[in-house]
Amino acid sequence: MTRKLFGTDGVRGRANQYPMTAEMALRLGAAAGRFFRREGSAAHRVVIGKDTRLSGYMLENALTAGLTSTGMNVLLLGPVPTPAVGFLTHSMRADLGVMISASHNPHQDNGIKFFGPDGFKLSDEAEAEIEALVEGEMALAEPEQIGRAKRIDDGRFRYVERVKSTFPSGLRLDGLKVVIDCANGAAYRAAPEVLWELGAEVIQVGVSPNGTNINLNCGSTHTQTAAEAVVAHGADMGICLDGDADRVMILDQRGQVADGDQIMGLLASRWAAEGRLRGGKLVATVMSNLGLERWLGGQGIGLERTAVGDRYVVETMRRGGFNLGGEQSGHIVMTDYATTGDGLIAGLQFLAEMVRTGQTADALSRQFVPVPQMLKNVRFGAGMTPMEAAEVKAVVAEAEARLVGKGRLLIRKSGTEPLIRVMAECEDDALLTEVVDGIVSAVQAAV
């Protein structure tokens, strides 16, 4: 089955425009409820979390209506991180979990992500089946079987305790000053609580959501604000989360950024030394830097690459029995602790290494020298297929020929935004710039 509604991370779009309308959310809720209903069981349960976007209220109510209309009982968590939904779906024995979030996107966008009863995101096949149900007639429950909805007040506290349990017993964060940037998003209360309860002196950034300031000049996609706070307060490090807290960027004591590749490199090497890295491999996407792959190989650690999207990373991890993976963008997946990327847990693992080794953040966050990499995005309109243009294909073919033996080229359509992403790696800076700019110009002309 093909998927039209679902991208690499659920259904996403501009709020109050197709497909992020109340009507579509209602139909998605009804379709998911029908898909996950267990025959012969009277107890059908779904948990719904959201981030802090204004449109979350509208989508939450519409999803609740759709789900209850098919006989599902809805448990509303309010603002919680995406990994909290994965954890609580499994912990509360729910049939389904739903997160309302567009992650790192601006507030005008929103999205709907589904989790199965095991707490993991759905497969492509499951999403395709739900799409088919959306397009068909809604199978509504009999009046006496309509579901109920109730608020769950302690969902955040359950998640906080779960996150704290992943920090090594016997270690504390006493004496460490930590900047935490919550992007005015879903972790604006949970993340500072965790750090404070573990003993850190906490400097808070991005913890005043108003419905429209999520990811605005803060968070993992805009680290400058937190970097300035690190320097101004003399902090030991900084943790920058995105709007739904499933990705992270680490800042050293000078405010310099370490991306997901550096964090994964640190954890992979430590876990391998401790005999904890299952399968002897790290799982990452095609976007991860060639420098990471070379450095891991020098330590006898393999790198398994996947398509872009933390869901594909997790699927590969589960198939191969691996327990560490992620994305350069900051999704760090540790299946020993969580079912999806968790920026806060990843930040705690980094802090644990600081405490355990006594090393500073800059020493730990520079595991390898990255190969020069350039990424540029080209926005396109609805219905456009710029990569099919003959002129674009010719420029891409020429670029690939020039990079043979010198680097690599990756061009892909974003699964969450109307963007063509052009990425290349090459140790020749001039060639790198020529290749990327040439392709971008060709795509822009086609658009």
Secondary structure, DSSP 8 states (H G I E B T S, - for coil): ---SSEETTEEEEETTSTTSSHHHHHHHHHHHHHHH--TT-S--EEEEEE-S-THHHHHHHHHHHHHHHTT-EEEEEEE--HHHHHHHHHHTT-SEEEEE--TTS-TTEEEEEEE-TTSSB--HHHHHHHHHHHHS------GGG---EEE-TTHHHHHHHHHHHTS-TT---TT-EEEEE-TTSTTTTHHHHHHHHTT-EEEEES----SS-TTTT-STT-THHHHHHHHHHT-SEEEEE-TTSS-EEEE-TT--EE-HHHHHHHHHHHHHHTT--GGGEEEEETTS-HHHHHHHHHTT-EEEEE-SSHHHHHHHHHHHT--EEE-TTS-EEETTT-SS--HHHHHHHHHHHHHHH---HHHHS--S----EEEEEEE--TT--GGGSHHHHHHHHHHHHHHTTTEEEEEEE-SSSSEEEEEEEES-HHHHHHHHHHHHHHHHHH-
